[in-house]
Amino acid sequence: MRFGVIDNRPVLVDGESAIDIERASGGRFPADPAGIFDRWEALVEWAATAELEGERLPLDRLQNPVPAPRQVFGIGANYLDHAEEAARAQGFTGDVKAMLPKNPMIFTKFRSSLSGPYDAIPLPSRNVDWEVELVVVMGRRAERVAAHDAWSYVAGLTVGQDISERVVQMAGHSPQLSMGKSFPGFGPVGPVLVTPDALENPDDLELGCTLNGQTVQKGRTAGMIFPVAELIAHISGICPLLPGDLIFTGTPSGVGLFRTPPVYLKPGDTLVTWVKGIGELRNPVAAGHGYRADDDSQNNQNNQNS
């Protein structure tokens, strides 16, 4: 099943168009997308046999499919190749595998940072980076869940960008991950949510992104250090995961921070992000509050050198 949101209402995506769930179901399911995940299992059962009749809606109007999660989790350094590029940038020449943590590095993104698949990314500074991510959406309450049961708690998967302001992120004695990753527009999500059964292998999906047509990240989710099931087991052992909650599962190598020289987003850029089998985000980049246009010269040179 492919689920989305158009005009702030839940829709089922069927081929090249979508249909309104509340209207097609005769009011059985709510028109508010925030309430749909509390009825997720019933929705999946209904959608499997429903005769989808009614007005067809164009897919270019798709919005963030999960606009109001109660909790948003992020995972840092969850791909070996990303951990290796970070280590090399810091001058480490040893075996990165021997230094991997025993537990996931977890932070939170604030809900106000979320945006849609075609929304602009407003830059607060010239230190803003990209991070393609597979995003897990929970379908029912998960508390102290075993890894072997974890996938049964997942509503679906979607595409995300964990946009990061690197100076804010690294400020102070301890990293400020949540603050550096929670500016408005720093969490594009979409274009649809796809149930795990619709994917051949939800643990091994191609993902990547391009910046102005140039591929900057490409990997596979099989490269995660802590796969989806282990992340759910770990987080749910500490706090309950609720229907509609999001988990940004980490990024592979290729971020701008660790390039030589570093490359950051600038106004006028276009960032296209995909997970194969789910879809793609297409986000223009714009100057936001606090962005200084007179600082563009160095950033433009960085992009030319990349």
PAZAPA-4460 file (N, C-alpha, C; in steps of 0.05 Angstrom, whole numbers, plus 32768, in hexadecimal, padded with zeros to 4 digits):
% residues 306
    n_x    n_y    n_z   ca_x   ca_y   ca_z    c_x    c_y    c_z   seq   type   mol
   8011   7FE8   8000   8000   8000   8000   8012   8019   8000     1      M     A
   8009   802D   7FF1   8017   8046   7FF0   8004   805C   7FFA     2      R     A
   800D   8069   800F   7FFC   807D   801E   8009   8098   801B     3      F     A
   7FF8   80AC   8018   8002   80C8   8017   7FEE   80DC   8023     4      G     A
   7FF5   80F5   8020   7FE4   810B   802A   7FE3   8120   8014     5      V     A
   7FCA   8128   800C   7FC5   813D   7FF9   7FB0   8150   8005     6      I     A
   7FB5   8169   8003   7FA3   817D   800F   7F9D   8178   802C     7      D     A
   7FB2   816E   803A   7FB0   8168   8057   7F9D   8152   805D     8      N     A
   7F98   8140   804A   7F86   812A   804E   7F94   8110   8045     9      R     A
   7F8F   80FA   8053   7F9C   80E0   804C   7F91   80D6   8032    10      P     A
   7FA4   80CB   8022   7F9C   80BF   8008   7FAA   80A5   8004    11      V     A
   7F9E   8094   7FF3   7FAC   807C   7FE9   7FB6   8082   7FCD    12      L     A
   7FCF   807C   7FC9   7FDB   8081   7FAE   7FD8   8067   7F9E    13      V     A
   7FCB   806B   7F87   7FC4   8054   7F76   7FCD   805A   7F5A    14      D     A
   7FE5   8050   7F53   7FF0   8056   7F39   7FF9   8072   7F37    15      G     A
   7FEF   8081   7F24   7FF9   809D   7F1F   7FE6   80B2   7F2C    16      E     A
   7FD4   80A9   7F3D   7FC2   80BC   7F4A   7FBC   80B2   7F66    17      S     A
   7FAC   80C1   7F75   7FA5   80BA   7F91   7F88   80BE   7F95    18      A     A
   7F7E   80B2   7FAA   7F61   80B4   7FB1   7F5F   80BA   7FCF    19      I     A
   7F4C   80CB   7FD6   7F48   80D4   7FF2   7F3D   80BC   8002    20      D     A
   7F4A   80B6   8018   7F43   809F   8029   7F29   80A3   8037    21      I     A
   7F25   80BA   8043   7F0D   80BF   8053   7EF4   80BD   8041    22      E     A
   7EF6   80C8   8029   7EDF   80C8   8017   7EDA   80AC   800B    23      R     A
   7EF0   809F   8003   7EED   8085   7FF7   7EE3   8070   800B    24      A     A
   7EE9   8074   8025   7EE1   8061   8039   7EC6   8068   8045    25      S     A
   7EB9   807D   803B   7E9F   8085   8046   7EA1   808F   8063    26      G     A
   7EB8   809B   806A   7EBC   80A6   8085   7EC6   8092   8099    27      G     A
   7ECD   807A   8090   7ED7   8066   80A3   7EF1   806F   80AF    28      R     A
   7F02   807E   80A0   7F1C   8087   80A9   7F1C   80A5   80A9    29      F     A
   7F2C   80B1   80BC   7F2B   80CE   80C0   7F37   80DD   80A8    30      P     A
   7F2E   80F6   80A6   7F3A   8108   8091   7F53   8115   809B    31      A     A
   7F59   8113   80B4   7F71   811F   80C0   7F87   810A   80BF    32      D     A
   7F9D   8110   80B1   7FB3   80FC   80AF   7FC0   80F6   80CA    33      P     A
   7FBD   8108   80DE   7FC9   8102   80F8   7FBC   80EB   8106    34      A     A
   7FA2   80E6   80FF   7F94   80D1   810D   7F94   80B6   80FE    35      G     A
   7F9F   80B6   80E6   7F9D   809D   80D6   7FAE   8087   80E1    36      I     A
   7FC4   808D   80EF   7FD6   8078   80F8   7FCB   8069   8110    37      F     A
   7FB8   8074   811E   7FAB   8065   8134   7F98   8051   8128    38      D     A
   7F92   8052   810E   7F80   803F   8101   7F8F   8030   80EB    39      R     A
   7FAA   802F   80ED   7FBA   8026   80D7   7FB4   8009   80CE    40      W     A
   7FB2   7FF7   80E0   7FAD   7FDB   80D9   7F92   7FD8   80CB    41      E     A
   7F7E   7FE6   80D4   7F64   7FE5   80C7   7F65   7FF2   80AB    42      A     A
   7F75   8007   80A8   7F78   8013   808E   7F85   8000   807A    43      L     A
   7F9A   7FF3   8082   7FA7   7FE0   8070   7F94   7FCA   8068    44      V     A
   7F85   7FC0   807B   7F72   7FAA   8075   7F5C   7FB4   8061    45      E     A
   7F52   7FCC   8066   7F3E   7FD7   8054   7F49   7FDC   8038    46      W     A
   7F61   7FE8   8036   7F6D   7FEF   801D   7F72   7FD7   800B    47      A     A
   7F76   7FC0   8017   7F7D   7FA8   8008   7F66   7F9F   7FF6    48      A     A
   7F4D   7FA5   7FFD   7F36   7F9C   7FEE   7F24   7FB3   7FE5    49      T     A
   7F2A   7FCB   7FEC   7F19   7FE2   7FE6   7F17   7FE7   7FC8    50      A     A
   7EFF   7FEE   7FBF   7EFB   7FF8   7FA4   7EFF   8016   7FA4    51      E     A
   7F15   801F   7F99   7F1D   803B   7F9B   7F0F   804B   7F86    52      L     A
   7EF8   8056   7F8D   7EE9   8067   7F7B   7EE7   8083   7F86    53      E     A
   7EE7   8097   7F73   7EE5   80B2   7F7C   7EF9   80C4   7F6C    54      G     A
   7EFB   80DD   7F74   7F0C   80F0   7F66   7F29   80E7   7F68    55      E     A
   7F37   80E8   7F51   7F54   80E2   7F51   7F64   80FB   7F54    56      R     A
   7F78   80FA   7F66   7F88   8111   7F6D   7FA4   810E   7F62    57      L     A
   7FAF   8124   7F57   7FCA   8122   7F4B   7FE0   8120   7F61    58      P     A
   7FF5   8111   7F5A   800A   810B   7F6E   801D   8122   7F72    59      L     A
   801C   8137   7F61   802E   814D   7F65   8025   815E   7F7D    60      D     A
   800E   8158   7F89   8004   8166   7FA0   800A   8158   7FBA    61      R     A
   8019   8142   7FB9   801F   8133   7FD1   802F   8144   7FE5    62      L     A
   8028   8140   7FFF   8035   814E   8015   8043   813A   8027    63      Q     A
   804F   8143   803D   805A   8131   8051   8045   811D   8059    64      N     A
   804A   8103   8056   8035   80EF   805D   8031   80EC   807B    65      P     A
   8043   80F6   808B   8040   80F4   80A8   8046   810F   80B5    66      V     A
   8033   8122   80B2   8038   813E   80BA   8038   8143   80D8    67      P     A
   802D   8130   80E8   802B   8136   8105   8032   811F   8116    68      A     A
   804B   8114   8114   8053   80FE   8125   8056   8109   8142    69      P     A
   8052   80F7   8155   8055   80FF   8171   8073   80FF   8179    70      R     A
   8083   80EE   816C   809F   80ED   8172   80AF   80E9   8158    71      Q     A
   80C6   80F6   8156   80D7   80F3   813F   80F4   80ED   8149    72      V     A
   80FD   80D5   8141   8118   80CD   814A   812B   80CD   8132    73      F     A
   8144   80D3   8137   8159   80D2   8123   816F   80C0   812D    74      G     A
   817E   80B4   811A   8194   80A2   8120   81AD   80AD   8113    75      I     A
   81C2   80B1   8124   81DB   80BB   8119   81EF   80A4   8114    76      G     A
   8200   80A9   8100   8216   8097   80F9   820D   807A   80F7    77      A     A
   81F8   8075   80E7   81ED   805A   80E5   81F4   804B   80CC    78      N     A
   8206   8056   80BC   8211   8047   80A5   822F   8046   80A8    79      Y     A
   823B   802F   80A3   8257   802B   80A6   8267   803F   8094    80      L     A
   825E   8042   807B   826D   8053   8069   826C   8070   8072    81      D     A
   8256   8078   807E   8254   8094   8089   8266   8097   80A2    82      H     A
   8266   8082   80B3   8279   8083   80CA   8296   8084   80C1    83      A     A
   829C   8076   80AB   82B7   8076   80A1   82BF   8091   8095    84      E     A
   82AC   809E   8086   82B3   80B8   807B   82B7   80CD   8091    85      E     A
   82A7   80CB   80A7   82AA   80DD   80BD   82C5   80D9   80CB    86      A     A
   82CD   80C0   80CE   82E6   80B9   80DB   82FE   80C3   80CB    87      A     A
   82FD   80BF   80B0   8313   80C8   809F   8315   80E6   80A0    88      R     A
   82FE   80F4   80A1   82FF   8112   80A2   830C   811C   80BB    89      A     A
   830B   810C   80D0   8317   8113   80EA   8333   8108   80EE    90      Q     A
   833D   80FC   80D8   8359   80F2   80D9   835C   80D6   80E5    91      G     A
   8346   80C8   80EA   8349   80AD   80F5   8350   8099   80DF    92      F     A
   8364   8089   80E4   836E   8076   80D0   836B   8059   80D8    93      T     A
   835E   8054   80EF   835B   8038   80F9   8343   802B   80EE    94      G     A
   833B   8014   80FA   8324   8005   80F2   830B   8010   80FE    95      D     A
   82FB   801D   80ED   82E2   802A   80F7   82CF   8015   8103    96      V     A
   82CE   7FFD   80F7   82BC   7FE8   8101   82C1   7FE3   811F    97      K     A
   82DB   7FE4   8127   82E1   7FDF   8143   82D8   7FF4   8156    98      A     A
   82D0   800C   814A   82C8   8022   815B   82AA   8027   815B    99      M     A
   829B   8015   814D   827E   8019   814B   8271   8016   8166   100      L     A
   825C   8027   816B   824E   8025   8185   823E   800C   8188   101      P     A
   8238   8004   81A1   8228   7FED   81A6   820A   7FF3   81A3   102      K     A
   8203   800C   81A6   81E7   8014   81A4   81E4   802C   8190   103      N     A
   81CD   802F   8184   81C9   8045   8171   81CD   8061   817E   104      P     A
   81D7   8074   816F   81D8   8090   8177   81BD   809D   8170   105      M     A
   81AE   80A4   8184   8192   80AE   8180   8190   80CB   8188   106      I     A
   8182   80DA   8177   817B   80F6   817D   815E   80FA   8174   107      F     A
   8153   8111   8178   8138   8117   816F   8139   812F   815C   108      T     A
   8126   812E   8149   8121   8146   8138   8105   8150   8142   109      K     A
   8102   816A   8143   80E9   8175   814C   80D5   8175   8135   110      F     A
   80BC   8171   813B   80A7   816E   8127   80A5   8186   8115   111      R     A
   80AB   819E   8120   80A9   81B6   8110   80BD   81B7   80F9   112      S     A
   80D1   81A5   80F9   80E4   81A5   80E3   80DA   8196   80CB   113      S     A
   80C4   8187   80CD   80BB   8176   80B7   80AE   8187   80A1   114      L     A
   80B2   817D   8089   80A6   818A   8071   809F   8175   805C   115      S     A
   8096   817E   8045   808D   816C   8031   80A1   8165   801B   116      G     A
   8099   8153   8009   80AC   8149   7FF5   80B5   815E   7FE0   117      P     A
   80A6   8174   7FDD   80AD   8187   7FC9   80B0   81A3   7FD5   118      Y     A
   80B1   81A5   7FEF   80B4   81BF   7FFD   80D1   81C9   7FFC   119      D     A
   80D4   81E3   7FFD   80EE   81EF   7FFD   80FC   81EA   8018   120      A     A
   8116   81E8   8016   8127   81E6   802E   8132   8202   8033   121      I     A
   8129   8211   8048   8133   822C   804D   814D   822A   805D   122      P     A
   8162   8238   8054   817C   8237   8060   817E   824D   8075   123      L     A
   8185   8246   808E   818A   825A   80A2   81A7   8264   80A1   124      P     A
   81B8   8256   8092   81D5   825C   8091   81E0   824F   8078   125      S     A
   81FB   8252   8074   8208   8244   805D   8216   822B   8067   126      R     A
   820D   821F   807D   821A   8207   8088   8206   81F0   8089   127      N     A
   81F4   81EE   8076   81DF   81DB   8076   81E5   81C4   8063   128      V     A
   81E2   81AC   806D   81EA   8193   8060   81D2   8181   805B   129      D     A
   81D6   816D   804A   81C1   815A   8043   81C7   813F   804F   130      W     A
   81B2   812E   8054   81B5   8113   805D   819D   8103   8055   131      E     A
   819F   80F3   803F   8189   80E2   8037   8184   80CC   804C   132      V     A
   816A   80C7   8051   8164   80B3   8066   814B   80A3   805F   133      E     A
   814B   808A   8065   8132   807A   8066   8124   8081   8080   134      L     A
   810A   8087   807E   80FB   808E   8096   80E6   8078   809C   135      V     A
   80E6   806F   80B4   80D3   805A   80BD   80BB   8068   80CB   136      V     A
   80A3   805F   80C4   808B   806A   80D1   807E   8053   80E0   137      V     A
   8079   8058   80FA   806D   8043   810B   804F   8041   8106   138      M     A
   8045   8028   8108   8029   8023   8103   8019   801C   811C   139      G     A
   8027   8015   8131   8019   800F   814A   802D   8013   8161   140      R     A
   8022   8015   8179   8033   801B   8191   8047   8004   8194   141      R     A
   8060   800B   8198   8075   7FF7   819C   8084   7FFD   81B6   142      A     A
   8083   7FEB   81C8   8090   7FEE   81E2   809F   7FD4   81E9   143      E     A
   80B9   7FD6   81ED   80CA   7FBF   81F3   80C6   7FA8   81DE   144      R     A
   80C8   7FB0   81C5   80C3   7F9D   81AF   80DE   7F8F   81A8   145      V     A
   80DC   7F75   81A4   80F3   7F65   819B   80F9   7F6B   817E   146      A     A
   8112   7F6A   8176   811A   7F70   815B   810C   7F5E   8147   147      A     A
   8108   7F44   814D   80FC   7F32   813A   80DE   7F38   8135   148      H     A
   80D2   7F48   8147   80B6   7F50   8143   80B3   7F6D   8139   149      D     A
   80C9   7F7B   8136   80C7   7F98   8133   80B9   7FA1   8119   150      A     A
   80BE   7F92   8103   80B2   7F9B   80EA   8093   7F9A   80EA   151      W     A
   8088   7F8A   80FB   806B   7F88   80FD   805E   7FA2   8109   152      S     A
   806F   7FB3   8115   8066   7FCC   8120   8069   7FE4   810D   153      Y     A
   8073   7FDF   80F6   8079   7FF4   80E2   8061   7FF8   80D0   154      V     A
   8058   8011   80CE   8043   8018   80BA   804F   8018   809E   155      A     A
   8066   8025   809B   8072   8027   8081   808C   8036   8081   156      G     A
   8097   8039   806A   80B0   8047   8066   80AC   805E   8053   157      L     A
   80BC   8073   8057   80BB   808A   8045   80D7   8095   8042   158      T     A
   80D9   80AA   8032   80F3   80B7   802C   80F6   80D0   803D   159      V     A
   810E   80D5   8047   8113   80ED   8056   812E   80FA   8051   160      G     A
   8130   8113   8058   814A   8121   8059   814D   812C   8076   161      Q     A
   8163   8125   8082   816A   8130   809C   817D   8147   8098   162      D     A
   8172   815E   8090   8181   8176   808A   818F   817F   80A4   163      I     A
   81A8   8188   80A2   81B8   818D   80BA   81C8   81A7   80B7   164      S     A
   81C5   81B8   80CB   81D5   81D1   80CD   81EE   81C9   80DE   165      E     A
   8205   81C7   80D1   821C   81BA   80DD   8229   81CA   80F3   166      R     A
   8228   81E5   80F2   8234   81F5   8107   8224   81F3   8121   167      V     A
   8209   81F5   811E   81F8   81F2   8136   81FA   81D6   8141   168      V     A
   81FB   81C2   812F   81FD   81A6   8138   8216   81A1   8149   169      Q     A
   822C   81AE   8142   8245   81A9   8150   824C   81BD   8166   170      M     A
   823A   81D0   816B   823F   81E5   817E   8241   81DA   819B   171      A     A
   8252   81E6   81AB   8254   81DF   81C7   8265   81C6   81CC   172      G     A
   8265   81BD   81E5   8275   81A7   81EE   826A   818C   81E4   173      H     A
   824F   818A   81E0   8243   8172   81D7   8233   8179   81BD   174      S     A
   8232   8166   81AA   8223   816C   8191   8206   8172   8197   175      P     A
   81FB   8186   8189   81E0   818E   818B   81D0   8184   8173   176      Q     A
   81CE   8169   8170   81C2   815D   8159   81A6   8166   8155   177      L     A
   8196   8165   816A   8179   816C   8167   8175   8188   815E   178      S     A
   8185   819B   8168   8182   81B7   8160   818C   81BC   8144   179      M     A
   81A3   81B0   813D   81AE   81B4   8122   819D   81A8   810C   180      G     A
   818B   8196   8113   817B   8187   80FF   815E   818E   8101   181      K     A
   8157   81A3   810F   813A   81A9   8113   8132   81C5   810B   182      S     A
   8141   81D3   80FA   8138   81EC   80EE   811F   81E6   80DD   183      F     A
   810E   81FA   80D9   80F7   81F5   80C7   80FF   81EC   80AC   184      P     A
   80F1   81D7   80A2   80F7   81CC   8087   810E   81B9   8087   185      G     A
   8119   81B1   809E   8130   819F   809F   8128   8182   80A0   186      F     A
   810F   817C   809B   8107   8160   809A   80F3   815A   8083   187      G     A
   80FB   815D   806A   80E9   8156   8054   80E3   8138   8055   188      P     A
   80CA   8130   8052   80C1   8114   8054   80AD   810F   803E   189      V     A
   80AE   80F7   8032   809A   80EF   801E   80A6   80DF   8008   190      G     A
   809B   80DF   7FF0   8081   80EB   7FEA   806A   80DA   7FF4   191      P     A
   806F   80C0   7FF8   805B   80AD   8002   8067   809B   8018   192      V     A
   8056   808E   8026   805D   8079   8039   8056   805E   802B   193      L     A
   8069   804C   802B   8065   8032   801E   8066   801C   8033   194      V     A
   8052   800B   8034   8052   7FF5   8048   8068   7FE1   8042   195      T     A
   8074   7FD5   8056   808B   7FC3   8051   8085   7FAC   803E   196      P     A
   806C   7FA2   803F   8066   7F8B   802D   8066   7F92   8010   197      D     A
   8066   7FAC   8009   8067   7FB5   7FED   8083   7FB7   7FE2   198      A     A
   8097   7FB1   7FF3   80B3   7FB3   7FEC   80C0   7F97   7FEC   199      L     A
   80D0   7F91   7FD9   80DC   7F76   7FD7   80EC   7F70   7FEF   200      E     A
   80FD   7F82   7FF8   810D   7F7E   8010   8110   7F99   801E   201      N     A
   80FF   7F9F   8032   8100   7FB9   803F   811A   7FBE   804F   202      P     A
   812A   7FA9   8053   8144   7FAD   8060   815B   7FB3   804D   203      D     A
   8155   7FB4   8033   816B   7FB9   8020   8160   7FC9   8009   204      D     A
   815F   7FE4   800D   8154   7FF6   7FF9   816A   800A   7FF0   205      L     A
   816A   8010   7FD6   817C   8024   7FCD   8172   8040   7FD4   206      E     A
   8184   8051   7FDD   817D   806D   7FE4   8193   807F   7FDB   207      L     A
   818D   8098   7FD6   81A1   80AB   7FCE   8195   80C7   7FCA   208      G     A
   81A7   80D9   7FC1   819D   80F4   7FBB   81B0   8101   7FA7   209      C     A
   81A5   8114   7F98   81B5   8124   7F86   81B2   8142   7F8D   210      T     A
   81C8   8151   7F88   81C8   816D   7F8C   81CD   817A   7F71   211      L     A
   81B9   8188   7F67   81BA   8195   7F4D   81C2   8180   7F37   212      N     A
   81B6   8168   7F39   81BA   8154   7F26   81D3   8142   7F2A   213      G     A
   81E4   8149   7F3D   81FC   8139   7F42   81F7   8127   7F5A   214      Q     A
   81FC   810D   7F57   81F8   80FA   7F6D   820C   80FF   7F83   215      T     A
   8202   8105   7F9B   8213   810A   7FB2   8212   80F3   7FC7   216      V     A
   81FC   80E4   7FC7   81FA   80CD   7FD9   81EC   80B7   7FCA   217      Q     A
   81F5   809E   7FCF   81E8   8086   7FC4   81F1   806F   7FD5   218      K     A
   81DE   8060   7FDF   81E5   8049   7FF0   81CD   8036   7FF1   219      G     A
   81CF   8023   8004   81B9   8010   8008   81B4   800E   8026   220      R     A
   819B   800B   802E   8194   800A   804A   81A0   7FF1   8057   221      T     A
   81A8   7FDD   8048   81B6   7FC5   8053   81D0   7FCE   8060   222      A     A
   81DA   7FE6   805A   81F2   7FEF   8066   81EF   7FFB   8082   223      G     A
   81D7   7FFB   808D   81D3   8005   80A8   81E2   7FF4   80BC   224      M     A
   81EE   8002   80D0   81FB   7FF4   80E6   81E5   7FE7   80F8   225      I     A
   81D1   7FF7   80FE   81BA   7FED   810D   81A1   7FED   80FA   226      F     A
   8198   7FD7   80F0   8182   7FD6   80DD   8168   7FDE   80EB   227      P     A
   8153   7FE1   80DB   8139   7FEC   80E5   812F   7FDC   80FD   228      V     A
   812F   7FC2   80FC   8124   7FB2   8112   8133   7FB7   812C   229      A     A
   814E   7FBA   812A   815E   7FBF   8143   8159   7FDB   814E   230      E     A
   8155   7FEE   813C   814E   8009   8145   8134   800A   8154   231      L     A
   8120   7FFD   8149   8106   7FFC   8157   8108   7FEE   8172   232      I     A
   8116   7FD8   8173   811A   7FC9   818C   8128   7FDB   81A1   233      A     A
   813C   7FE9   8198   814C   7FF9   81AB   813B   8011   81B5   234      H     A
   812F   8020   81A3   8120   8037   81AC   8108   802F   81BC   235      I     A
   80FA   801B   81B4   80E2   8013   81C3   80E8   8007   81DE   236      S     A
   8101   7FFF   81E2   810A   7FF6   81FD   810E   800D   8210   237      G     A
   810F   8025   8206   8113   803D   8216   80F9   804D   8219   238      I     A
   80EC   8052   8203   80D2   8061   8204   80C0   8055   81EF   239      C     A
   80A6   8056   81F3   8093   804B   81E0   8094   805A   81C5   240      P     A
   8094   804B   81B0   8090   8057   8195   8072   8056   818F   241      L     A
   8067   806C   8185   804B   8070   8182   8043   8070   8165   242      L     A
   802A   8069   815E   8021   8069   8143   8026   8084   8135   243      P     A
   8033   8083   811E   803A   809B   8110   8055   80A7   8116   244      G     A
   8063   809C   812A   807E   80A6   8130   8091   80A1   8119   245      D     A
   80A5   80B2   8117   80B9   80B0   8101   80D4   80A9   810D   246      L     A
   80E3   8098   80FE   80FF   8093   8104   810F   8098   80EA   247      I     A
   811F   80AD   80EB   8133   80B2   80D6   814A   80A0   80DC   248      F     A
   8150   808D   80CA   8161   8076   80D0   817F   807A   80CB   249      T     A
   8188   8092   80C3   81A4   8097   80BE   81AA   809A   80A0   250      G     A
   81C2   80A3   809A   81CA   80AA   807F   81E3   809C   8077   251      T     A
   81E6   8094   805D   81FF   8089   8053   8213   809F   804E   252      P     A
   822A   8098   8043   8240   80AB   803E   8238   80BE   8028   253      S     A
   8246   80D5   8027   8242   80E8   8011   8238   8103   801A   254      G     A
   8236   8108   8034   822C   8122   803E   8240   8137   8037   255      V     A
   8237   8150   8037   8248   8166   802F   825E   816D   8042   256      G     A
   8259   8169   805C   826C   8170   8071   8287   8163   806D   257      L     A
   8287   814A   8064   82A0   813A   8062   82AD   813A   8047   258      F     A
   82A4   814C   8035   82B1   814F   801B   82C9   8163   801E   259      R     A
   82DA   8162   800A   82F2   8173   800A   82F2   8185   7FF1   260      T     A
   82EC   819F   7FF4   82E3   81AC   800D   82C6   81A5   8013   261      P     A
   82BC   81AC   802B   82A0   81A7   8031   828D   81B5   801D   262      P     A
   8277   81A9   8018   8262   81B4   8006   8248   81B7   8015   263      V     A
   823C   81CE   8014   8222   81D2   8021   820D   81DC   800E   264      Y     A
   81F4   81DA   8016   81DE   81E3   8006   81DF   8202   8003   265      L     A
   81D5   820B   7FEC   81D4   8228   7FE7   81B9   822E   7FD9   266      K     A
   81AF   8247   7FDB   8196   824E   7FCE   8198   8249   7FB0   267      P     A
   8182   823E   7FA5   8182   8237   7F89   8188   821A   7F83   268      G     A
   8193   820B   7F96   8198   81EF   7F93   817E   81DF   7F91   269      D     A
   8180   81C7   7F86   816A   81B4   7F87   8174   819A   7F92   270      T     A
   8168   8190   7FA7   8170   8177   7FB4   815A   8162   7FAE   271      L     A
   8162   814D   7FA0   8150   8137   7F99   8158   811E   7FA8   272      V     A
   8146   8112   7FB7   814C   80FD   7FC9   813A   80E5   7FC3   273      T     A
   8144   80CD   7FC3   8134   80B6   7FBD   813A   809D   7FCE   274      W     A
   8126   808D   7FD1   8129   8071   7FDA   811B   8060   7FC5   275      V     A
   8129   804E   7FB9   811E   803E   7FA3   8107   802E   7FAD   276      K     A
   80F0   802E   7F9F   80D8   8020   7FA6   80C5   8031   7FB6   277      G     A
   80CE   8048   7FBF   80BC   805A   7FCF   80B7   8074   7FBF   278      I     A
   80CB   8082   7FB6   80C7   809A   7FA7   80DD   80AE   7FAC   279      G     A
   80D9   80C7   7FA4   80ED   80DB   7FA7   80E2   80F6   7FB1   280      E     A
   80F3   8104   7FC0   80EF   811F   7FC8   80FD   8131   7FB4   281      L     A
   80F1   8149   7FAE   80FE   815C   7F9D   80FB   8177   7FAB   282      R     A
   8110   8180   7FB9   810F   8197   7FCA   8121   81AE   7FC0   283      N     A
   8115   81C4   7FB8   8126   81DB   7FB2   8132   81E7   7FCB   284      P     A
   8148   81F4   7FC9   8156   8201   7FE0   8154   821F   7FDD   285      V     A
   814D   822C   7FF3   8148   8249   7FF3   8156   8256   800B   286      A     A
   815B   8270   8009   8165   827F   8020   814F   8281   8034   287      A     A
   8155   827C   804D   8142   827E   8063   8149   8294   8076   288      G     A
   813A   8296   808B   8140   82AA   80A0   815C   82A7   80AB   289      H     A
   816B   82BC   80AB   8186   82BB   80B6   819C   82B6   80A1   290      G     A
   8194   82AE   8089   81A8   82A8   8074   81B4   82C2   806A   291      Y     A
   81CE   82C3   8068   81DC   82DB   805F   81E5   82D6   8042   292      R     A
   81D9   82E5   8030   81E0   82E2   8014   81FD   82E9   800E   293      A     A
   8208   82FB   801E   8224   8304   8019   8238   82EF   8021   294      D     A
   822E   82D8   802D   8240   82C2   8034   8241   82AD   801F   295      D     A
   8233   82B2   8009   8230   829D   7FF4   824A   8296   7FE5   296      D     A
   825D   82A9   7FE4   8274   82A6   7FD2   8283   828C   7FD9   297      S     A
   8289   8288   7FF2   8298   8270   7FF9   8289   8256   7FF4   298      Q     A
   826F   8257   7FFA   825E   8240   7FF6   825C   8239   7FD8   299      N     A
   825A   824D   7FC7   8259   8249   7FAA   8273   823C   7FA1   300      N     A
   828A   8245   7FAB   82A3   823A   7FA3   82A5   821D   7FAC   301      Q     A
   829B   8217   7FC4   829B   81FB   7FCD   828C   81E9   7FBA   302      N     A
   8274   81F2   7FB2   8264   81E2   7FA0   8271   81DE   7F85   303      N     A
   827F   81F3   7F7B   828D   81F0   7F61   82A4   81DC   7F63   304      Q     A
   82B1   81DC   7F7A   82C8   81CA   7F7D   82C0   81AD   7F81   305      N     A
   82A6   81A8   7F87   829E   818C   7F8C   8299   817E   7F73   306      S     A
***
